[in-house]
Amino acid sequence: MEDTIQLIKQTIDKVRPFINRDGGDIEFVDFTDGIVYVNMKGACQDCVMIDTTLSDGIEIILQEEVPGVIGVKLASEMPEKK
C-alpha cells in the first residue's frame, strides 16, 4: 500500500507542472478502495473544467502508471470514515 501511495505521489508530481502553468496545483489526500482523492488549489479550485481535468487528464495518467488505481475524485467526495 505504501509503495502504491508513493507511486501515486510521484505520478502527481509529473503532472503538477502542467497544472501550475494554469495557475493551479494538486495535492494528494488519500487512496482508498482504488480511488485517489485529491485537492485542487489555486486557479483549479473553482475552474469549470475541473471535472475534465480530473477524468480526462489526471485519472487517465494515474490509471496507466499506477496499478490498482480505478479513479480520481476530489477530497470533498470522500466517504465518511467510520
DAWO-V219569 format. One record per backbone hydrogen bond with DSSP energy under -0.5 kcal/mol. CO is the residue of the C=O (numbers start at 1). NH is the residue of the N-H. Records with the same first field share a line. If there is no record, write none. Layout:
# DAWO-V219569
CO->NH + NH
This chain:
# DAWO-V219569
1->5
2->6
3->7
4->8
5->9
6->10
7->11
8->12
9->13
10->14
11->15
12->16
13->17
15->18 + 19
16->20
17->21
18->22
19->22 + 24
20->23
23->43
25->41
27->39
30->37
32->35
34->70 + 71
35->32 + 37
36->73
37->29 + 30
38->75
39->27
41->25 + 44
42->45 + 46
44->47
47->50
49->53
50->54
51->55
52->56 + 57
53->57 + 58
54->59
57->61
58->62
59->63
60->64
61->65
62->66
65->67
66->69
68->70
71->36
73->38
74->77
75->78
